[in-house]
């Protein structure tokens, strides 16, 4: 089956295993190599050893915007975060196909339950897949990979399990296949 999109890598794993940290290391390495980046990272914020919210990082310009904060008293099955309009607007802009055109790598952190229900970044994902032929990297929790691939008819180049010891090496090797000249630095080797 032929993919209806450009090359795509999924970084996966269980909750809190370091998916965003892994992608942040890759982003830093690619910046050092002079690569053009676009898309978003959702950096977790922590208070009292508990996730308290997320800051959105626009990879094209480095702009940081508060994306979401934990709701103190939400029910056990309710979504535990309240989103800020400014953070959502910044994410929609950062994931616009025109903004991502010409980037070497486009990151979407993360695609999850909201997107599967048509919320979150869902409105950007179809156009991004159809219009952007850059290498894309999506962060997806392991339990949702199959549903995400089915919903957007994805044929990922590779799924990298961020919880595995060789995850960074595997990610760098996969990116090198699509972006020649991104050989991993020796200090990333295990």
N, C-alpha and C positions, 0 to 999 in steps of 0.2 A: 504494500500500500504506500502510495506516495504522499508525503506530508504536504498540507496546504499552508505551510508556513516555513520560515527560514529555520536555521539551526537553533535548537533549544536544549538547554541543560536544566534538569530539575535537581535542586539541592533539597534533600529530604531528611527525615529522621523524626524521632519523637519530640514532644514539647520540651523546651528548655535544654536541648542537647547541644546547642551551639551553632545552629544553622546560620543565623545572622552574623555571628562572630567569624565563622568560616568565610562567608561571602565578603565581610569587611576586610579580611586578610587578602583575599583575591583582589578586591578593589584597590587597596593600597599598593599592591604589587603592580597592577596594571597602570595605575597613575605614575608610578616610578618609571615605567617603561614608555611613558608618553602617550598611552592609549586614551582615546576619547570615550567617556562613559556617559550613560544616561539612565534614567529610571530612578528607583527609590530604594532606600533601606529604611526599615522600621526598627530603630534602636530601642531596646527595652530599658525602661527606667525602673529602679529598684528602691524600695524603702522598707526597712525592717525585714530584710531577706524575703520580700514579697514583691512581685511585679506591680508597680504602681501606675504604669502608663507607657506610652511610646512617643518618641520623637521621630518625625519624618525627616530624612536627609535626602535632598535632591542631588543626585550624583552628577548632574551636568554643571551645577554651579556651587555646590556645597552648602546651600541654604538649609537651615534647620528650622523646623516648625513643630510646635506641639501638636501631636496628632490625636492622642486619646489619653484619658485618665480613668483609673479604676473607679467603679461605682461602689461606694462603701457598703450599702445594704441591698444587694440584688439577690434574687432568689437563686436556688441551686441550678436551675436550667436556663436562666436568663443570660444574655450576653453581658459579661462583666465590665465593659468599657463604654464610656461616653466619648463620642468623637467631637472634635472641634472643627467648626466650619472652615477655619483658615488652614488647618492641616489637610483636610479633604481636598480643598481647592488647590493647595500646593501639590498634592499627589496627582490629581487629575491633570494639572498642567505638566508636571514632570513626565507623566506617562503618555502624553499626547504623541501621536505618530510623527508629526512634524518636528517636535522637540527631540525625538529619538532618532530621526533620520540622520545617517552619517556617523552614528556612534559605533565604536567597535564592539561594545557590549552594552546591552540594556538589561537592567536588573529589576525584577518585580518581587519585592519582599513585603508581604507574602500573599499567596493566593490560598484562601481557606474557606471556611464555612460561609462567611459573608458573600464572597464572590460566587460560590456555588448556589446561593439563593438570589443572585442577581444584584447584590449590593456591593459595598466596598469598591474595589477597582474593576469590577466586572464590566462596566461600560467602556473601559479603555482596552480591555484585553482582546476582543475581536478585531477592532481596527489595528491594534498593535501587531497582531499576528498577520493580518492581511497586508498591511502597508509597510511594515518594517522588516527588511531582510537582514538586519544586523543579527549577530549572535545574541540570543536572549537567555537569561538565567532566571528561573522562577524558583522561589522558595515555597515549599509545600510540605506540610506535616505528612508523615508516612501514612497515616490512616486515610488521607484524602487524595493521595496521588492517583489512584485508579479513577476516582470520580472526576478529578480535574482533567485528566487526560481524555476521558470520555466526553465530558461537557464541551471542551474546546477542540476535540478531535486532534489531539497532540500525538506526535511521534517523536518523543524526545531522543536526542542523540545519546544521552546517558542520564541515569538517575544516580546521583552521588549521595550516599548515606553519611550525613555529617557526624553520626555517632561512632563511625568506624575510625580506628587509629590512622589509617592511610588516607583519610578523606581529603586533606589538603593536597597531597601528592596526586591523588586521582583527579581532583578538580583542575589542578594546574596542567596535568597531562591532557585532559580533555579540552581545555581552553586552548592549549598549544596546537592541537589538531586543527582548530578553526581559526586561530589568530597566530600565524607563524611569527616567531621572534619573541614569544612570551615564555621562553624557557624558565623553569623555576630556579630561583637563586639557591645556592648550596645550603643556606641556613634553613630552608624549608624542607630539606630532605630528612627522613627519619633514618 
